[in-house]
Amino acid sequence: MNEIDSLFEEVPRKRVGFFPTPIEKLGNISQKYDQNIYIKRDDLTGPGFGGNKIRKLEFIVADALEKGATHMITYGGFQTNHGRQMVSACRRFGLEPILFLRGTEKPEKFRGNLHLDKIMDAEIHYIPVGLDEEKEAMERATAEAEERIEELESEGHKCYDCPIGGFNVSGCLGFIWGFKELKDQLEEHSIDLDYIVHASGSGGTLTGLMMGEKISNYDVEILPFGVSKNEGKESEISKMSRKIADYLGIEEHISEEEVKIDYEHFGEGYCIPSQESTNAIKELAREEGIILGPTYTAKAMAGLFDYIEKNKIPQNSDILFWHTGGTPTIFAERNIVGKLYD
Ligand SMILES: Cc1ncc(COP(=O)(O)O)c(C=O)c1O
């Protein structure tokens, strides 16, 4: 039994998705770029069209049920992947899902993730905001959620307040376990990885992967591509890693200086496609038949292509691209999807 296995023996977890997710080699892309590029298919984790949050939700739902929750609340933009996956996980375990969603205007049509949220009948609260009011929007969402929690709890219900992106200790545990899952697969296929590339938002995926790497003593360079500027994320990740260490009773943790998120490849902003991200979607679809999501994975893939083209990654490296999902956003509004064909 390895160290992560034994640390997780007592950690509550509910089965939500299909794990391990497959790893495959991107043969055509690898040949084109003189690299060995593998992809880990967390777009195939299962319920409600899957994605990386299902990993986190296995631990978050278990935590919520242990705490006697009847309702689960979370936050995001109108096209939140995390929110949609939370709704599907809640539906499996009899929890009532509530979403507080912000966006520039209340959508007239329900597309992509919102369409799925509606089908799964989530309780949805819309927070309309101006383009530059991100902080105010979050404050308003939190205030409105607090009111709703008070109301529900006065009726005898119990609410679990799930942070945006599932960025709490339970959520990050999902990606420590994810690292262990990957390491087992690498051993099985005799792959010695040089890089792991992924899209970063709340930072839970990165925190879990970095902690997993430390705990299991596997040496690999993790390249997180931020999908919007996230001031102070390095310190939040470091603090979260200490909470995880306390929870698991271990010494390993992440220092602020160790967190190196690339913020150069998200273009004009969150949910705004760039020429590079649109090209990345087309390239992966046309070379490999795999679909990326415009908001996250397309931007990380664009970052990876740029690193390869600028020789920041040496030829013939073993690279794993962690496909964190978000594919339903390919069916969202045109301004989010970008122009993929004439
Ligand atoms: C498709 C996709 N990829 C990556 C991420 C980023 O994961 P994290 O929030 O753990 O940084 C998200 C977060 O919502 C996502 O939806």
The ligand as a Gaussian input file, in Angstrom:
#p B3LYP/6-31G(d) Opt

LIG

0 1
 C      -13.156000      22.594000     -17.242000
 C      -12.423000      23.095000     -16.066000
 N      -11.089000      22.968000     -16.042000
 C      -10.349000      23.427000     -15.020000
 C      -10.953000      24.043000     -13.938000
 C      -10.092000      24.560000     -12.866000
 O      -10.088000      23.734000     -11.747000
 P       -9.771000      24.361000     -10.341000
 O      -10.957000      25.220000      -9.984000
 O       -9.643000      23.190000      -9.471000
 O       -8.550000      25.180000     -10.454000
 C      -12.341000      24.190000     -13.917000
 C      -12.993000      24.883000     -12.802000
 O      -14.156000      25.182000     -12.814000
 C      -13.095000      23.715000     -15.012000
 O      -14.426000      23.827000     -15.049000

